[in-house]
Amino acid sequence: MAVSLGLFSAFSTVQTTLFLKSSSSSSVRLAGNLRVATYAGSAKPATTEPKKREPRGIMKPGRVSPEMQAFLGGLPEIPRTQALKFIWAHIKQHNLQDPEDKKVIICDDKLKKIFGGRDRVGFLEIAGLISPHFLK
């Protein structure tokens, strides 16, 4: 659909006005062909302390199996995110990533206990393999 140049120029020269909510303080000033409206609303007092939310989902601490407790050093409850951090810290500390393919983890005895006895695990499989260790 083609727009004629004359029609386009008619739209571009129309004065523009911003319509805002009415408030205690507003003003309109003229700047060339453009009217600019300013708005200064009443500021609400900031709350002194933000509300603390209860953790939900994977951030909520959950009970873990005895095998996972042994790996985590005896912690009976932990969020999934923290468990993954512990596992990755162990992997990095003991240099368990395959040198040729960093996406593959070579399991030591501790990791074999929580990964179902597997020798090698892909890094995307870790979250799925720890799911059975989080008790309902």
N, C-alpha and C positions, 0 to 999 in steps of 0.2 A: 504494500500500500504506500503510495508516494504522497508526500506532504509538500504542498507548494511552498516556495520560499516566502511568499507574502503572508501566508497563514502562520508559518513558524515565527516570523519576525513580529507578528501581532502578539503572539503568546509571550515572547521574550521581553517585551517592553511593558507588560502589565505590572502595575505596582503590586508588590507582595506584602501582605500583612500577616503577622503571626498572631493567632488567637490563642490566648492562654487563659487559665482559670483566673477568676477575679481574686484578688488578695488584698492584704492591707497596704502593699506598696507595689505599684506597677506604673510604668511610664512608656510613652511611645515617642520616639524621636525620628526625625527625617534625615536620611543619609543618601543624598542623590535622589534616585527614583525608588529607593528601597526604604520602606518603613521598618524600623527595628523595634520590637517590643522587648522590654526587660521585665523580669519578674523576680521579686525578692520575697519569698515565702517565709512564714514563721518557722524557725528551726525548733525541732523537738529536742528537749533535753536528752542527752545521751545517757543510757543506763550505765550505772557504775560498774556492773559486773555482768558479762555475758552468761547466759544460761548454759549449764553443763548438760550435754546430751548423753544419754546412756549409749554405750557402743552397741552397734547392731551388725548383723551379717558376719562377715569374716573378721571384723574387728572385735566381736564379742568373745570373751574368753570361754573356752569349752573344755570339758574334761577329756583327757587323753588316755590312751591305752598304756599298759605297763611298759611295753617296748619303747613307746615314744617318751614316756617318763624317764626311762633309763638313758635315752639319748639326750634329753634336755637337762639332765642333772637332777631329776627328782621333782620337777614342777608338775603338780597335779592338774592345773588348768592353765591354758595359754591361748591367745588368739591365733588363728591360722597364719596371719601375717607375720607374727613374731616367730612362729615355728619355722616358716620358710626362711626367715632371716638367720635363725640358728643353723639350719641345714646349709644355707649358702656360705655362712661363715666357716663351717666345718669343711666344706668343699674347697674354699679358697685357702684356708689355713694348711690343709694337707695336700694341696696341689692335685686334686682328683679329676680335673678336667683333662680330656684326651688332648694331647699336644697337637695332633693333626686336625681334629674337629672339636672345637671348644663347646659345641652344643651337646656333646656326649660326656656323661659323668661316669667315671670308673669307680664303682662302689668298693669301699673297704668294709671290714667286718661290721662296724657300727651302722653304716648305711644299708648293708644287706638285710639287717634285722628289721628295719622300717620299710624297706622297698621290696619285701617279699622274696628275699634271696637272690635277686637279679644281680648279675655282674656289671652290666652297663645299662644306663638309663638316660634317655633324652631329657634335656632340661625342661621341655614342655610337659613331660609326664610327671614331674615331681609333685605338683599340686594334686593330681589325681591319685597318686600312690599314697599320699599321706591322709587322704579322706577317711579310709577305714579306721585310722587311729584316733579320730575325733568321735567320741562316744555321744550318743543321743541322750 
